[in-house]
Amino acid sequence: MSAEPKSKNYPEATNEWKTPDGEFFWGSAQQVKNDPLNFYLQAQRQNGDYLKLKAMLGFEWYFLTNPTAVEHVLQTNQKNFRKPDLFMKPASLMLGSGLLTSEGSFWVKHRRLSQPAFHRNSIAKLASTVVECSEKMLSRWDNMPDGSVVDLQHEMVQLTLSVAGRALFSIDLAEHATDVGRAVREAFAIVNAKMFAYPLLLPLWVPTSEHQQFKQSKGIMDSVFTKIITERRKDPDEHNDLLGMLMSARDEETGAGMTDDELKDEVVTLLIAGHDTVAAALSWTWILLSQNPHVMAQLHDELKAELDGRSPALSDLEHLPYARMIFDESLRLYPPAWGQPRQAIEDDLIDGYLLPKNAIVSLSQWVTHRHAELWDKPDVFDPERFTPDKIKARPKFAYFPFGGGSRVCIGQSFALMEAQLAIATIGQRYQIDLVAGQSIVPDPTFTLIPKGKISATLRRR
């Protein structure tokens, strides 16, 4: 450890940041690039909750994993933190100026315009859509021989893309699932690489093979969504869906709505949040259930007792607490949004540590959710962690799969509803078992997904 510079604004900042050992030139950058999940987890377990990490060219960033520190950044003093350029610039290549990538008054305006579409009453109307899309997938499974093997992740992507298409546009995007799904993954793989390469970021006009692939992938998405918006403009009142609500939303002060480009950016953002993350979370949930048959059996007992074979409705969810506990525990172990970067606008004091102006801050759901001082046997799948009493006993930000503060995920309620209804619908009719012998490892791209194809056997119940 080296002496930290003191701030005249915070003379009480007496704690010193720990810096894990790293290579002389690269610092910790290569370790983060090669295996970020393991590096960050071991760095916390070996060095504690307040770390200063170093990379080449003198670049430094601060890694905070204590729930109090997470709460300070995301909620208590959130006005002093913004999303940094190392996230914003690469992500905006894909998402434009959507809710994930905008800041300041523009973000406030768009959050205000978008919020009514995610009001409890609005998303409640979509519950039947989730069940219908799930049952349509099950009908396709019914036409396959019992014991058929499928790519589990692909099935969940198709399902959530179908739900997102119906919820956003009143159309089934399943026919575009392969093209759009592949385009999203390929484009975000390049975005993810650019985040690690920042600030050595080549502009898109440089004719590299990566850039050509990115432009092709983004072009596929732009063409699909631009066509949808253009057609909808011809008859904006035809459908009562999320796109319709966004198109009709007006700013309270100016009376202006969103432009077509702004709509497209929000639609792409909502589609990513509305299908890619939920698909990843559902994939991990079925993987964990297959690996823990006693939990699967208890889930089936609950579904049998409450539903007895009928289709679930929104009103059933409060009577399926174990299904919710399973999904919460899946999000703890494998949070789709596994890290959140921020940048300090001014000097700040966190638990006696000075955080200097412009400091890059890294928060990680992956690490805090596996913090040994917060969770007993943190790497073990145990839905009983999410009984009401245990939830109340933990610090609020020991668990934050949807972020927190004013920038908490706008689609949180919809995602939870969608996942629980899908689990209840699918779990009643099918047993999903992993094919033996395959390696299941997380792939920390923009979304934390299982790496590669996940082969699973479908058996009717």
Backbone hydrogen bonds, N-H to C=O, Kabsch-Sander energy under -0.5 kcal/mol:
donor,donor_aa,acceptor,acceptor_aa,energy
7,S,10,Y,-0.6
10,Y,7,S,-0.7
13,A,10,Y,-1.9
14,T,12,E,-1.5
15,N,352,G,-2.2
18,K,50,Y,-1.7
23,E,27,G,-1.9
27,G,23,E,-2.0
28,S,54,K,-3.8
29,A,26,W,-1.8
32,V,28,S,-2.3
33,K,29,A,-2.5
34,N,30,Q,-2.7
35,D,31,Q,-2.4
39,F,35,D,-2.5
40,Y,36,P,-2.6
41,L,37,L,-2.0
42,Q,38,N,-2.7
43,A,39,F,-2.5
44,Q,40,Y,-2.0
45,R,41,L,-2.2
46,Q,42,Q,-2.1
47,N,43,A,-1.8
48,G,44,Q,-2.5
51,L,49,D,-0.5
51,L,63,F,-2.3
52,K,18,K,-2.9
53,L,51,L,-0.5
53,L,61,W,-3.4
55,A,59,F,-2.8
58,G,55,A,-0.6
59,F,56,M,-1.8
61,W,53,L,-2.3
62,Y,360,I,-3.1
63,F,51,L,-2.8
64,L,62,Y,-0.6
64,L,362,S,-2.0
65,T,49,D,-1.6
66,N,49,D,-0.5
70,V,66,N,-2.5
71,E,67,P,-2.6
72,H,68,T,-2.0
73,V,69,A,-2.1
74,L,70,V,-2.7
75,Q,71,E,-2.4
76,T,71,E,-2.3
77,N,72,H,-2.6
78,Q,75,Q,-1.1
80,N,77,N,-2.1
81,F,78,Q,-1.8
82,R,343,Q,-2.1
87,F,84,P,-1.5
88,M,84,P,-3.0
89,K,85,D,-2.2
91,A,87,F,-2.3
92,S,88,M,-2.6
93,L,89,K,-0.8
93,L,90,P,-0.8
94,M,90,P,-0.5
94,M,91,A,-1.2
95,L,91,A,-2.9
96,G,92,S,-1.9
98,G,95,L,-0.9
101,T,98,G,-1.1
102,S,98,G,-1.1
106,F,103,E,-0.7
107,W,103,E,-1.4
108,V,104,G,-2.3
109,K,105,S,-2.5
110,H,106,F,-2.3
111,R,107,W,-2.9
112,R,108,V,-2.2
113,L,109,K,-2.2
114,S,110,H,-2.2
115,Q,111,R,-2.2
117,A,114,S,-1.2
118,F,115,Q,-2.0
119,H,116,P,-1.4
122,S,119,H,-0.6
123,I,119,H,-2.3
124,A,120,R,-1.9
125,K,121,N,-0.8
125,K,122,S,-0.5
126,L,123,I,-1.5
127,A,124,A,-1.3
130,V,126,L,-1.7
131,V,127,A,-1.9
132,E,128,S,-2.7
133,C,129,T,-2.5
134,S,130,V,-2.2
135,E,131,V,-2.7
136,K,132,E,-2.0
137,M,133,C,-1.8
138,L,134,S,-2.2
139,S,135,E,-2.2
140,R,136,K,-1.5
141,W,137,M,-2.1
142,D,138,L,-2.6
143,N,139,S,-1.0
143,N,140,R,-0.5
144,M,141,W,-2.0
147,G,458,L,-2.5
148,S,145,P,-1.5
150,V,456,A,-2.6
152,L,150,V,-1.0
152,L,454,I,-3.2
155,E,151,D,-2.2
156,M,152,L,-2.1
157,V,153,Q,-2.3
158,Q,154,H,-2.4
159,L,155,E,-2.2
160,T,156,M,-2.6
161,L,157,V,-2.3
162,S,158,Q,-2.0
163,V,159,L,-2.3
164,A,160,T,-2.7
165,G,161,L,-2.5
166,R,162,S,-2.1
167,A,163,V,-2.9
168,L,164,A,-3.0
169,F,165,G,-2.4
170,S,165,G,-0.7
170,S,166,R,-1.0
171,I,165,G,-1.5
173,L,171,I,-0.7
175,E,172,D,-0.6
176,H,173,L,-1.7
177,A,174,A,-1.5
180,V,176,H,-3.3
181,G,176,H,-0.5
181,G,177,A,-2.3
182,R,178,T,-2.2
183,A,179,D,-2.4
184,V,180,V,-2.7
185,R,181,G,-2.2
186,E,182,R,-2.9
187,A,183,A,-2.5
188,F,184,V,-2.4
189,A,185,R,-1.9
190,I,186,E,-1.4
191,V,187,A,-2.2
192,N,188,F,-2.9
193,A,189,A,-1.9
194,K,190,I,-2.1
195,M,191,V,-1.6
196,F,192,N,-1.5
197,A,193,A,-1.6
198,Y,194,K,-1.3
200,L,197,A,-2.5
201,L,199,P,-1.7
202,L,200,L,-0.7
206,V,203,P,-1.8
208,T,206,V,-2.4
212,Q,208,T,-2.0
213,Q,209,S,-2.2
214,F,210,E,-2.7
215,K,211,H,-2.6
216,Q,212,Q,-2.0
217,S,213,Q,-2.6
218,K,214,F,-3.1
219,G,215,K,-2.1
220,I,216,Q,-1.6
221,M,217,S,-1.6
222,D,218,K,-3.0
223,S,219,G,-2.3
224,V,220,I,-1.7
225,F,221,M,-2.5
226,T,222,D,-2.8
227,K,223,S,-1.6
228,I,224,V,-1.6
229,I,225,F,-2.4
230,T,226,T,-2.7
231,E,227,K,-2.3
232,R,228,I,-2.1
233,R,229,I,-2.1
234,K,230,T,-0.7
234,K,231,E,-0.7
235,D,231,E,-0.5
235,D,232,R,-1.2
238,E,235,D,-1.7
241,D,239,H,-0.9
242,L,167,A,-2.5
243,L,168,L,-2.3
245,M,241,D,-2.1
246,L,242,L,-2.4
247,M,243,L,-2.6
248,S,244,G,-1.8
249,A,245,M,-1.1
251,D,256,A,-2.7
255,G,251,D,-2.1
263,L,259,T,-2.7
264,K,260,D,-2.6
265,D,261,D,-2.3
266,E,262,E,-2.2
267,V,263,L,-2.9
268,V,264,K,-2.8
269,T,265,D,-2.2
270,L,266,E,-3.1
271,L,267,V,-2.6
272,I,268,V,-2.3
273,A,269,T,-2.7
274,G,270,L,-2.6
275,H,271,L,-1.5
276,D,271,L,-0.7
276,D,272,I,-1.0
277,T,272,I,-1.4
279,A,275,H,-2.6
280,A,276,D,-2.0
281,A,277,T,-2.4
282,L,278,V,-2.7
283,S,279,A,-2.3
284,W,280,A,-2.4
285,T,281,A,-2.0
286,W,282,L,-2.4
287,I,283,S,-2.1
288,L,284,W,-2.7
289,L,285,T,-2.3
290,S,286,W,-2.2
291,Q,287,I,-1.8
292,N,288,L,-0.8
292,N,289,L,-0.6
295,V,292,N,-1.2
296,M,292,N,-1.8
297,A,293,P,-2.5
298,Q,294,H,-1.6
299,L,295,V,-2.3
300,H,296,M,-2.4
301,D,297,A,-2.0
302,E,298,Q,-2.0
303,L,299,L,-2.6
304,K,300,H,-2.5
305,A,301,D,-2.4
306,E,302,E,-2.2
307,L,303,L,-2.6
308,D,303,L,-1.4
310,R,307,L,-1.8
316,D,313,A,-1.7
317,L,313,A,-0.6
317,L,314,L,-1.3
319,H,316,D,-1.8
320,L,317,L,-1.8
324,R,320,L,-1.4
325,M,321,P,-2.3
326,I,322,Y,-2.5
327,F,323,A,-1.9
328,D,324,R,-2.6
329,E,325,M,-2.4
330,S,326,I,-2.1
331,L,327,F,-2.4
332,R,328,D,-1.7
333,L,329,E,-2.2
334,Y,330,S,-2.8
338,W,336,P,-1.1
340,Q,363,L,-2.8
342,R,361,V,-2.7
343,Q,82,R,-2.4
344,A,359,A,-2.5
345,I,80,N,-3.1
348,D,355,L,-2.3
350,I,353,Y,-2.6
353,Y,350,I,-2.0
355,L,348,D,-3.2
355,L,353,Y,-0.5
358,N,344,A,-2.2
359,A,356,P,-2.0
360,I,60,E,-0.5
361,V,342,R,-3.6
362,S,62,Y,-3.5
363,L,340,Q,-2.5
363,L,361,V,-0.5
364,S,64,L,-0.5
366,W,338,W,-1.6
368,T,364,S,-2.6
369,H,365,Q,-2.5
370,R,367,V,-1.4
371,H,368,T,-1.3
374,L,371,H,-1.6
375,W,371,H,-2.1
380,V,377,K,-2.1
382,D,380,V,-0.6
385,R,382,D,-1.9
386,F,383,P,-2.2
387,T,384,E,-1.1
391,I,387,T,-2.2
392,K,388,P,-2.1
393,A,389,D,-1.5
394,R,390,K,-0.8
394,R,391,I,-0.9
398,A,395,P,-1.9
399,Y,396,K,-0.8
403,G,400,F,-1.9
407,R,404,G,-0.7
408,V,405,G,-1.6
409,C,402,F,-2.6
412,Q,409,C,-1.5
415,A,411,G,-2.8
416,L,412,Q,-2.4
417,M,413,S,-2.2
418,E,414,F,-3.0
419,A,415,A,-2.5
420,Q,416,L,-2.3
421,L,417,M,-2.4
422,A,418,E,-2.3
423,I,419,A,-2.7
424,A,420,Q,-2.3
425,T,421,L,-2.5
426,I,422,A,-2.8
427,G,423,I,-2.7
428,Q,424,A,-1.1
429,R,425,T,-0.7
429,R,426,I,-0.9
430,Y,426,I,-2.2
431,Q,459,R,-3.3
432,I,430,Y,-0.5
433,D,431,Q,-0.6
433,D,457,T,-2.2
435,V,455,S,-2.5
438,Q,435,V,-0.9
440,I,438,Q,-0.6
441,V,439,S,-0.7
443,D,449,I,-3.4
445,T,443,D,-2.4
445,T,447,T,-0.9
448,L,336,P,-2.0
449,I,443,D,-1.7
449,I,447,T,-1.2
451,K,441,V,-3.0
455,S,453,K,-0.6
456,A,150,V,-2.5
457,T,433,D,-3.7
458,L,148,S,-2.7
459,R,431,Q,-2.3
459,R,457,T,-0.6
461,R,429,R,-2.3
